[in-house]
Amino acid sequence: MDNDRSMQDLKPTIWIGKSGCTDTMIDEIKAQLKKRTLIKVKWLHNTDIDPEAIAHRTGADLVAVRGRTLVLARRKKTGRSP
């Protein structure tokens, strides 16, 4: 599938370290989602991450999770208010 291949080719732009997913990380993910439709996030083995919580906090759609990597997509704008 082409979509799978494009996600594999996507390079991680966010790396979450031992501090976990801080407010600063969330702000950076939001900033990157304004510039790109998809971003890839990786995290360290000793870091506990909840991909669904990250997607919720950033207002993004969780596209995929594989191992210690997740892909987020910018939400499409709808005609209604949140």
MMTF fields as JSON, N, C-alpha, C and O atoms, coordinates in Angstrom:
{
  "mmtfVersion": "1.0.0",
  "mmtfProducer": "UNKNOWN",
  "numBonds": 327,
  "numAtoms": 328,
  "numGroups": 82,
  "numChains": 1,
  "numModels": 1,
  "chainsPerModel": [1],
  "groupsPerChain": [82],
  "chainIdList": ["A"],
  "bondAtomList": [4, 2, 8, 6, 12, 10, 16, 14, 20, 18, 24, 22, 28, 26, 32, 30, 36, 34, 40, 38, 44, 42, 48, 46, 52, 50, 56, 54, 60, 58, 64, 62, 68, 66, 72, 70, 76, 74, 80, 78, 84, 82, 88, 86, 92, 90, 96, 94, 100, 98, 104, 102, 108, 106, 112, 110, 116, 114, 120, 118, 124, 122, 128, 126, 132, 130, 136, 134, 140, 138, 144, 142, 148, 146, 152, 150, 156, 154, 160, 158, 164, 162, 168, 166, 172, 170, 176, 174, 180, 178, 184, 182, 188, 186, 192, 190, 196, 194, 200, 198, 204, 202, 208, 206, 212, 210, 216, 214, 220, 218, 224, 222, 228, 226, 232, 230, 236, 234, 240, 238, 244, 242, 248, 246, 252, 250, 256, 254, 260, 258, 264, 262, 268, 266, 272, 270, 276, 274, 280, 278, 284, 282, 288, 286, 292, 290, 296, 294, 300, 298, 304, 302, 308, 306, 312, 310, 316, 314, 320, 318, 324, 322],
  "bondOrderList": [1, 1, 1, 1, 1, 1, 1, 1, 1, 1, 1, 1, 1, 1, 1, 1, 1, 1, 1, 1, 1, 1, 1, 1, 1, 1, 1, 1, 1, 1, 1, 1, 1, 1, 1, 1, 1, 1, 1, 1, 1, 1, 1, 1, 1, 1, 1, 1, 1, 1, 1, 1, 1, 1, 1, 1, 1, 1, 1, 1, 1, 1, 1, 1, 1, 1, 1, 1, 1, 1, 1, 1, 1, 1, 1, 1, 1, 1, 1, 1, 1],
  "groupList": [{"groupName": "MET", "atomNameList": ["N", "CA", "C", "O"], "elementList": ["N", "C", "C", "O"], "formalChargeList": [0, 0, 0, 0], "bondAtomList": [1, 0, 2, 1, 3, 2], "bondOrderList": [1, 1, 2], "singleLetterCode": "M", "chemCompType": "L-PEPTIDE LINKING"}, {"groupName": "ASP", "atomNameList": ["N", "CA", "C", "O"], "elementList": ["N", "C", "C", "O"], "formalChargeList": [0, 0, 0, 0], "bondAtomList": [1, 0, 2, 1, 3, 2], "bondOrderList": [1, 1, 2], "singleLetterCode": "D", "chemCompType": "L-PEPTIDE LINKING"}, {"groupName": "ASN", "atomNameList": ["N", "CA", "C", "O"], "elementList": ["N", "C", "C", "O"], "formalChargeList": [0, 0, 0, 0], "bondAtomList": [1, 0, 2, 1, 3, 2], "bondOrderList": [1, 1, 2], "singleLetterCode": "N", "chemCompType": "L-PEPTIDE LINKING"}, {"groupName": "ARG", "atomNameList": ["N", "CA", "C", "O"], "elementList": ["N", "C", "C", "O"], "formalChargeList": [0, 0, 0, 0], "bondAtomList": [1, 0, 2, 1, 3, 2], "bondOrderList": [1, 1, 2], "singleLetterCode": "R", "chemCompType": "L-PEPTIDE LINKING"}, {"groupName": "SER", "atomNameList": ["N", "CA", "C", "O"], "elementList": ["N", "C", "C", "O"], "formalChargeList": [0, 0, 0, 0], "bondAtomList": [1, 0, 2, 1, 3, 2], "bondOrderList": [1, 1, 2], "singleLetterCode": "S", "chemCompType": "L-PEPTIDE LINKING"}, {"groupName": "GLN", "atomNameList": ["N", "CA", "C", "O"], "elementList": ["N", "C", "C", "O"], "formalChargeList": [0, 0, 0, 0], "bondAtomList": [1, 0, 2, 1, 3, 2], "bondOrderList": [1, 1, 2], "singleLetterCode": "Q", "chemCompType": "L-PEPTIDE LINKING"}, {"groupName": "LEU", "atomNameList": ["N", "CA", "C", "O"], "elementList": ["N", "C", "C", "O"], "formalChargeList": [0, 0, 0, 0], "bondAtomList": [1, 0, 2, 1, 3, 2], "bondOrderList": [1, 1, 2], "singleLetterCode": "L", "chemCompType": "L-PEPTIDE LINKING"}, {"groupName": "LYS", "atomNameList": ["N", "CA", "C", "O"], "elementList": ["N", "C", "C", "O"], "formalChargeList": [0, 0, 0, 0], "bondAtomList": [1, 0, 2, 1, 3, 2], "bondOrderList": [1, 1, 2], "singleLetterCode": "K", "chemCompType": "L-PEPTIDE LINKING"}, {"groupName": "PRO", "atomNameList": ["N", "CA", "C", "O"], "elementList": ["N", "C", "C", "O"], "formalChargeList": [0, 0, 0, 0], "bondAtomList": [1, 0, 2, 1, 3, 2], "bondOrderList": [1, 1, 2], "singleLetterCode": "P", "chemCompType": "L-PEPTIDE LINKING"}, {"groupName": "THR", "atomNameList": ["N", "CA", "C", "O"], "elementList": ["N", "C", "C", "O"], "formalChargeList": [0, 0, 0, 0], "bondAtomList": [1, 0, 2, 1, 3, 2], "bondOrderList": [1, 1, 2], "singleLetterCode": "T", "chemCompType": "L-PEPTIDE LINKING"}, {"groupName": "ILE", "atomNameList": ["N", "CA", "C", "O"], "elementList": ["N", "C", "C", "O"], "formalChargeList": [0, 0, 0, 0], "bondAtomList": [1, 0, 2, 1, 3, 2], "bondOrderList": [1, 1, 2], "singleLetterCode": "I", "chemCompType": "L-PEPTIDE LINKING"}, {"groupName": "TRP", "atomNameList": ["N", "CA", "C", "O"], "elementList": ["N", "C", "C", "O"], "formalChargeList": [0, 0, 0, 0], "bondAtomList": [1, 0, 2, 1, 3, 2], "bondOrderList": [1, 1, 2], "singleLetterCode": "W", "chemCompType": "L-PEPTIDE LINKING"}, {"groupName": "GLY", "atomNameList": ["N", "CA", "C", "O"], "elementList": ["N", "C", "C", "O"], "formalChargeList": [0, 0, 0, 0], "bondAtomList": [1, 0, 2, 1, 3, 2], "bondOrderList": [1, 1, 2], "singleLetterCode": "G", "chemCompType": "PEPTIDE LINKING"}, {"groupName": "CYS", "atomNameList": ["N", "CA", "C", "O"], "elementList": ["N", "C", "C", "O"], "formalChargeList": [0, 0, 0, 0], "bondAtomList": [1, 0, 2, 1, 3, 2], "bondOrderList": [1, 1, 2], "singleLetterCode": "C", "chemCompType": "L-PEPTIDE LINKING"}, {"groupName": "GLU", "atomNameList": ["N", "CA", "C", "O"], "elementList": ["N", "C", "C", "O"], "formalChargeList": [0, 0, 0, 0], "bondAtomList": [1, 0, 2, 1, 3, 2], "bondOrderList": [1, 1, 2], "singleLetterCode": "E", "chemCompType": "L-PEPTIDE LINKING"}, {"groupName": "ALA", "atomNameList": ["N", "CA", "C", "O"], "elementList": ["N", "C", "C", "O"], "formalChargeList": [0, 0, 0, 0], "bondAtomList": [1, 0, 2, 1, 3, 2], "bondOrderList": [1, 1, 2], "singleLetterCode": "A", "chemCompType": "L-PEPTIDE LINKING"}, {"groupName": "VAL", "atomNameList": ["N", "CA", "C", "O"], "elementList": ["N", "C", "C", "O"], "formalChargeList": [0, 0, 0, 0], "bondAtomList": [1, 0, 2, 1, 3, 2], "bondOrderList": [1, 1, 2], "singleLetterCode": "V", "chemCompType": "L-PEPTIDE LINKING"}, {"groupName": "HIS", "atomNameList": ["N", "CA", "C", "O"], "elementList": ["N", "C", "C", "O"], "formalChargeList": [0, 0, 0, 0], "bondAtomList": [1, 0, 2, 1, 3, 2], "bondOrderList": [1, 1, 2], "singleLetterCode": "H", "chemCompType": "L-PEPTIDE LINKING"}],
  "groupTypeList": [0, 1, 2, 1, 3, 4, 0, 5, 1, 6, 7, 8, 9, 10, 11, 10, 12, 7, 4, 12, 13, 9, 1, 9, 0, 10, 1, 14, 10, 7, 15, 5, 6, 7, 7, 3, 9, 6, 10, 7, 16, 7, 11, 6, 17, 2, 9, 1, 10, 1, 8, 14, 15, 10, 15, 17, 3, 9, 12, 15, 1, 6, 16, 15, 16, 3, 12, 3, 9, 6, 16, 6, 15, 3, 3, 7, 7, 9, 12, 3, 4, 8],
  "groupIdList": [1, 2, 3, 4, 5, 6, 7, 8, 9, 10, 11, 12, 13, 14, 15, 16, 17, 18, 19, 20, 21, 22, 23, 24, 25, 26, 27, 28, 29, 30, 31, 32, 33, 34, 35, 36, 37, 38, 39, 40, 41, 42, 43, 44, 45, 46, 47, 48, 49, 50, 51, 52, 53, 54, 55, 56, 57, 58, 59, 60, 61, 62, 63, 64, 65, 66, 67, 68, 69, 70, 71, 72, 73, 74, 75, 76, 77, 78, 79, 80, 81, 82],
  "secStructList": [7, 2, 2, 2, 2, 2, 2, 2, 2, 7, 7, 3, 3, 3, 3, 3, 7, 6, 6, 7, 1, 7, 2, 2, 2, 2, 2, 2, 2, 2, 2, 2, 2, 2, 2, 7, 1, 3, 3, 3, 3, 3, 3, 7, 6, 6, 7, 7, 7, 7, 2, 2, 2, 2, 2, 2, 2, 2, 6, 3, 3, 3, 3, 3, 3, 3, 6, 6, 3, 3, 3, 3, 3, 3, 7, 7, 7, 7, 1, 1, 7, 7],
  "xCoordList": [0.848, 0.0, 0.89, 1.866, 0.567, 1.364, 1.403, 2.439, 0.28, 0.211, 1.173, 1.842, 1.238, 2.185, 3.617, 4.421, 3.933, 5.283, 5.634, 6.756, 4.691, 4.993, 5.226, 6.038, 4.528, 4.759, 6.117, 6.773, 6.534, 7.853, 8.954, 9.988, 8.74, 9.735, 9.795, 10.781, 8.75, 8.69, 9.745, 9.817, 10.548, 11.601, 11.045, 10.251, 11.452, 10.987, 11.477, 12.646, 10.571, 10.947, 10.862, 11.328, 10.266, 10.171, 10.73, 10.36, 11.619, 12.166, 11.841, 12.228, 11.133, 10.771, 11.781, 11.973, 12.423, 13.468, 12.953, 11.758, 13.893, 13.551, 12.632, 12.029, 12.509, 11.597, 10.143, 9.236, 9.921, 8.557, 7.991, 8.717, 6.689, 6.015, 5.595, 4.497, 6.478, 6.257, 5.362, 5.057, 4.954, 4.162, 4.942, 4.363, 6.249, 7.104, 7.049, 6.993, 7.067, 6.961, 5.616, 5.547, 4.556, 3.213, 3.165, 2.617, 3.733, 3.77, 4.546, 4.14, 5.663, 6.471, 5.712, 5.766, 5.009, 4.212, 3.135, 2.926, 2.455, 1.42, 2.012, 1.42, 3.189, 3.843, 4.19, 4.001, 4.699, 5.056, 3.828, 3.87, 2.728, 1.501, 0.9, 0.147, 1.227, 0.764, 1.494, 0.952, 2.741, 3.567, 3.434, 3.637, 3.096, 3.052, 1.74, 1.093, 1.358, 0.133, 0.402, -0.487, 1.602, 1.982, 3.299, 4.212, 3.4, 4.699, 4.887, 3.929, 6.143, 6.489, 7.2, 8.098, 6.779, 7.327, 7.912, 7.26, 9.143, 9.766, 10.089, 10.261, 10.173, 10.532, 11.442, 11.491, 12.179, 13.152, 12.46, 11.301, 13.205, 12.671, 12.299, 11.371, 13.002, 12.737, 11.71, 11.558, 11.006, 10.004, 8.619, 8.39, 7.701, 6.336, 5.485, 5.333, 4.932, 4.174, 2.798, 2.667, 1.776, 0.424, 0.118, -0.24, 0.257, 0.044, -1.323, -1.426, -2.38, -3.717, -3.816, -4.477, -3.156, -3.159, -2.414, -2.837, -1.317, -0.563, -1.429, -1.486, -2.098, -2.972, -4.071, -4.377, -4.651, -5.722, -5.204, -5.836, -4.049, -3.488, -3.07, -3.096, -2.685, -2.231, -3.351, -3.17, -4.5, -5.603, -5.355, -5.857, -4.575, -4.227, -4.92, -5.464, -4.891, -5.394, -4.224, -3.175, -4.406, -3.393, -3.541, -4.548, -2.534, -2.595, -2.081, -2.7, -0.943, -0.338, 0.572, 1.146, 0.689, 1.647, 2.332, 1.679, 3.655, 4.446, 5.637, 6.487, 5.695, 6.804, 6.835, 5.861, 7.936, 8.113, 8.047, 8.773, 7.169, 6.998, 5.513, 4.734, 5.132, 3.745, 3.725, 4.658, 2.646, 2.454, 1.175, 0.125, 1.285, 0.143, -0.171, 0.725, -1.458, -1.892, -2.656, -3.401, -2.453, -3.2, -4.672, -5.018, -5.524, -6.973, -7.459, -7.042, -8.34, -8.955, -9.943, -10.671, -9.954, -10.875, -12.291, -12.539, -13.213, -14.62, -15.329, -14.769, -16.536, -17.281, -17.882, -18.489, -17.723, -18.327, -17.276, -16.095, -17.699, -16.762, -16.565, -17.423, -15.417, -15.124, -15.989, -15.843],
  "yCoordList": [-1.187, 0.0, 1.246, 1.309, 2.213, 3.433, 4.231, 4.795, 4.282, 5.043, 4.471, 5.218, 3.134, 2.479, 2.856, 3.147, 2.852, 3.167, 4.609, 4.887, 5.53, 6.932, 7.137, 7.98, 6.382, 6.501, 5.928, 6.44, 4.868, 4.299, 5.266, 5.358, 5.975, 6.918, 8.204, 8.938, 8.475, 9.669, 9.583, 8.591, 10.616, 10.651, 11.244, 12.184, 10.705, 11.273, 12.707, 13.005, 13.589, 14.981, 15.344, 16.406, 14.461, 14.661, 13.424, 12.298, 13.645, 12.562, 12.874, 13.922, 11.963, 12.151, 11.395, 10.19, 12.127, 11.558, 11.119, 10.901, 10.995, 10.466, 11.374, 10.922, 12.639, 13.558, 13.27, 13.748, 12.489, 12.178, 13.256, 14.102, 13.212, 14.153, 15.389, 15.446, 16.358, 17.591, 18.555, 18.332, 19.619, 20.655, 21.268, 21.631, 21.378, 21.906, 20.993, 21.471, 19.675, 18.705, 18.853, 18.845, 18.988, 19.137, 20.39, 20.358, 21.492, 22.738, 22.557, 23.073, 21.826, 21.583, 20.712, 20.963, 19.694, 18.849, 19.687, 19.567, 20.533, 21.411, 22.322, 22.505, 22.896, 23.798, 23.054, 23.577, 21.83, 21.065, 20.652, 20.602, 20.354, 19.977, 21.149, 20.94, 22.373, 23.535, 23.621, 24.127, 23.117, 23.197, 21.965, 22.053, 20.818, 19.551, 18.84, 19.07, 17.971, 17.207, 15.959, 15.502, 15.405, 14.213, 14.448, 15.059, 13.956, 13.958, 12.618, 11.955, 12.249, 11.0, 11.325, 12.167, 10.637, 10.852, 9.528, 8.487, 9.578, 8.391, 8.693, 9.853, 7.643, 7.834, 6.728, 5.64, 7.04, 6.112, 4.901, 4.968, 3.795, 2.55, 2.7, 2.042, 3.548, 3.691, 4.781, 5.191, 5.251, 6.306, 5.723, 5.03, 6.006, 5.518, 6.566, 7.681, 6.214, 7.153, 6.571, 5.37, 7.42, 7.028, 7.76, 8.937, 7.071, 7.733, 8.392, 9.47, 7.762, 8.354, 9.661, 10.607, 9.703, 10.929, 12.054, 13.209, 11.721, 12.729, 13.276, 14.487, 12.386, 12.83, 13.745, 14.778, 13.364, 14.174, 15.55, 16.569, 15.573, 16.835, 17.776, 18.996, 17.21, 18.047, 18.361, 19.175, 17.726, 17.949, 17.318, 17.796, 16.236, 15.56, 14.209, 13.717, 13.619, 12.262, 11.291, 11.503, 10.236, 9.189, 8.262, 7.565, 8.253, 7.482, 6.065, 5.103, 5.936, 4.615, 4.611, 5.632, 3.421, 3.207, 1.886, 0.857, 1.927, 0.71, 0.778, 1.66, -0.159, -0.168, 1.129, 1.481, 1.834, 3.1, 4.284, 5.265, 4.175, 5.224, 5.45, 4.5, 6.715, 7.019, 8.055, 8.844, 8.039, 9.01, 9.776, 9.189, 11.087, 11.975, 12.743, 13.099, 12.99, 13.781, 15.001, 14.946, 16.094, 17.312, 17.025, 16.435, 17.446, 17.25, 18.159, 19.311, 17.62, 18.436, 19.392, 19.026, 20.602, 21.608, 21.309, 20.991, 21.421, 21.219, 22.558, 23.516, 22.622, 23.865, 24.192, 25.25, 23.292, 23.549, 23.922, 23.619, 24.576, 24.975, 23.811, 22.935, 23.802, 22.714, 22.721, 21.855],
  "zCoordList": [0.0, 0.0, 0.0, 0.748, -0.815, -0.931, 0.362, 0.714, 1.07, 2.309, 3.351, 4.065, 3.431, 4.343, 3.992, 4.878, 2.715, 2.258, 2.595, 3.017, 2.415, 2.696, 4.19, 4.571, 5.049, 6.483, 6.877, 7.784, 6.196, 6.467, 6.042, 6.703, 4.958, 4.454, 5.274, 5.209, 6.04, 6.878, 7.982, 8.707, 8.101, 9.124, 10.415, 10.369, 11.569, 12.839, 13.0, 12.758, 13.412, 13.641, 15.116, 15.528, 15.911, 17.356, 18.039, 17.709, 18.987, 19.809, 21.267, 21.785, 21.922, 23.322, 24.177, 24.02, 25.084, 25.927, 27.282, 27.478, 28.215, 29.535, 30.338, 31.312, 29.959, 30.65, 30.314, 30.996, 29.264, 28.848, 27.955, 27.431, 27.79, 26.905, 27.701, 28.256, 27.744, 28.509, 27.728, 26.557, 28.394, 27.721, 26.555, 25.531, 26.722, 25.655, 24.432, 23.299, 24.664, 23.555, 22.846, 21.617, 23.631, 23.055, 22.186, 21.084, 22.672, 21.894, 20.599, 19.558, 20.649, 19.453, 18.448, 17.245, 18.939, 18.042, 17.359, 16.152, 18.125, 17.549, 16.48, 15.416, 16.764, 15.806, 14.518, 13.42, 14.659, 13.462, 12.667, 11.438, 13.365, 12.661, 11.883, 10.932, 12.279, 11.51, 10.177, 9.195, 10.148, 8.939, 8.051, 6.84, 8.639, 7.898, 8.173, 9.194, 7.247, 7.472, 8.313, 9.033, 8.234, 9.001, 9.71, 9.154, 10.953, 11.635, 12.336, 12.733, 12.471, 13.132, 14.438, 14.483, 15.505, 16.842, 17.347, 17.271, 17.86, 18.456, 19.901, 20.275, 20.724, 22.128, 22.603, 22.03, 23.689, 24.26, 24.892, 25.302, 24.957, 25.532, 27.002, 27.471, 27.729, 29.164, 29.461, 30.612, 28.431, 28.587, 28.349, 27.357, 29.259, 29.14, 28.44, 28.938, 27.293, 26.468, 26.16, 25.919, 26.168, 25.754, 24.443, 24.461, 23.311, 22.015, 21.872, 21.286, 22.4, 22.293, 23.084, 22.655, 24.238, 25.041, 24.325, 24.371, 23.671, 22.912, 21.777, 21.563, 21.055, 19.963, 20.502, 19.905, 21.614, 22.212, 22.64, 22.362, 23.319, 23.811, 22.687, 22.851, 21.551, 20.431, 19.448, 18.542, 19.618, 18.684, 17.333, 16.316, 17.318, 16.067, 15.993, 16.981, 14.801, 14.612, 14.72, 14.112, 15.49, 15.616, 14.42, 14.29, 13.544, 12.313, 12.521, 12.068, 13.21, 13.39, 14.6, 14.978, 15.206, 16.282, 15.99, 15.819, 15.935, 15.74, 16.662, 16.539, 17.587, 18.527, 19.311, 19.975, 19.238, 19.96, 19.005, 19.158, 18.024, 17.02, 16.785, 16.706, 16.675, 16.333, 15.227, 15.073, 14.46, 13.383, 13.683, 13.94, 13.647, 13.879, 12.603, 11.838, 12.388, 11.236, 11.723, 12.701, 11.02, 11.321, 11.043, 10.02, 11.956, 11.764, 10.662, 10.543, 9.872, 8.824, 9.473, 10.396, 8.982, 9.527, 9.07, 7.907, 10.018, 9.69, 9.812, 10.343, 9.329, 9.361, 10.712, 10.879, 11.691, 13.001, 14.03, 13.856, 15.097, 16.159, 17.11, 17.217, 17.809, 18.733, 19.968, 20.83]
}
